[in-house]
Amino acid sequence: MIRLTDGRVLPEDAVVRLPPFEVGTIIALGLNCADHVKELSKELTVTTQDEPLVFFKGPGALIGHRGCTRRPADVKFMHDGCELAVVIGKTAARVKAATAFEHVAGYTVCNDYAVRDHLENWYRPNLRVKNRDGGTVLGLWFVPAADVPDPHKLALRTLVNGQLTQQGNTADLINTIPALIEYLSSFMTLQAGDVILTGTPDGVVNVNVGDEVVCEIDGIGRLVNTLISDTHFGRRGACPMRIHHLINSKPVESRDDFESVNPATQDVLAEVAAGGAVEINAAVAAAKAALSKWAGLPATDRVCLLRKLGELITANVSQIARTETQDTGQVIGQTGKQLVPRAADNFT
Amino acid sequence: MTHAALTFGLSPFRLSGVEYAALLNHAPQLAALGDAAHQPPCKAPPQAPVLAVKPRNTLARDGDMVVVPAGHAALAMGASLVVVIGRTACRVPLASALAVVAGYTIANMLSLPLASHYRPAVRLMARDGFCPLGPSITPAAQVPAPDALAVAVQIDGVTAWQDSTGQGVRSVAHLIADVTEFMTLQPGDVLLLGVAAGAPLGRAGQQASITIEDLGCLTNGLIAEIA
């Protein structure tokens, strides 16, 4: 439960958390953790540079704690990234490292997603990778600098569905917080509310629809985000097939979806409506209502209908077998010669 | 020299301060890169729009002075059409993209000379005051053909460069459609169409004026940094 400042006490899921301060310029660092650079070294055309790799983000990328981020169906590699966010509290122009901490108001946690399928080598990392709507999660709260004795000694980690996927320590930052403030303020005036995302460590992994991603920094906070599908954003058609329930001869959608993935190609084969209690109860009620009519039919009529079902399967073996192979990875000979004909046999 | 809240009149022309700029949105410039676009580090020509964020410290107005950093002789004067968004724009279809535009103005996307297109190069492009906008916003209804406007840069009153807004890899509508596929633009946000190749240089002590047909003239003086 959460107590709001006006006194209302509400369940966690009854509130929408925004980023915990009014965010100005969002300054992000790439390749700023020693181990992440090592992890990416195979695909990098340059090694760690003398000059920090800085890029900016716009405000549309931001969402808060317990927000949901869209995981596009048509990409293969979207990854999270846990990082320490440094919030500027006082205008900083040409500040030296020695006095840089005077300009830090505090800290929060950031989970900065990237869609690597869209990576292009022009002004990299390009915005289509790093500046997507809702792709930068910030929160859960703001921790004043006075409560963080040493921001370069913070363990951080990411858990995807409870499994540890990423861990690091802010001690491994290649450019420290004072060095970053000195560098940035040498050419751009930093203002209160500007935030520096200091870079993510080793261990970024692909995340999928339905995953719960938790980014933790000791002494700062635990930031939760959930990946949701294109369907929630009215984006249909990116995926070749959409399967809904059929209850009482009517198509029925669900609150949640899952994806069926072709194991050979990792492509999303279909988005499938995931049934819950509501759909099960509706299906049971529809079946109960239909039972007396079905039971009242003469046996010969019932046999005809069941046989018709078998005949329809037989007439469409090749198509059904191909779909089954894409769904399960079984060889086409097995699905086409054994599995699907066997299904038809059940009714004939 | 920075203005946290630039206001050019009343809504819908009140700017949010959020600025995105297209880079390399100039077909002749990409063509001139030729085979180099296929070589490392870039390896292949860009597919999606190439974009930069212009953070709030870069914002400046018509008439503001821009500082040429110590140790640098000159800055590139990057004339760009500015599209002011009037309505929340998310996944805007190409055919109706111009309907989200409130109006147009002019930007000077100043930059120190770039050696490469590989990294964001924010130290060269995102310095204080490096993106003046103005002088005022012309309502979209008065600009029926934003992709066919004459653009000129004058340095100390002498025309140094001329072009048109029509040579982009993406037109105004195309850019809005492609950008809003993955990022939503809000009323008052601005999208810069981008700079054509061959931007002229301006030195400290000079004055740069950018004129875009029907939109007026944006003038900024250049001064040397006091070390």
Interface residues (C-beta under 8 A of the other chain):
Chain A: G24 T25 I27 T45 V46 E51 L53 V54 F55 F56 K57 G58 P59 G60 A61 A93 H118 E120 N121 W122 Y123 R124 P125 N126 L127 R128 N131 R132 D133 S186 F187 M188 T189 L190 Q191 R235
Chain B: T2 A4 V18 Y20 L23 L24 P40 P41 C42 K43 A44 P46 Q47 A48 P49 V50 L51 A52 V53 P55 R56 N57 T58 P69 C90 R91 H117 Y118 R119 P120 A121 V122 R123 A126 R127 D128 F182 M183 T184 L185 Q186 D189
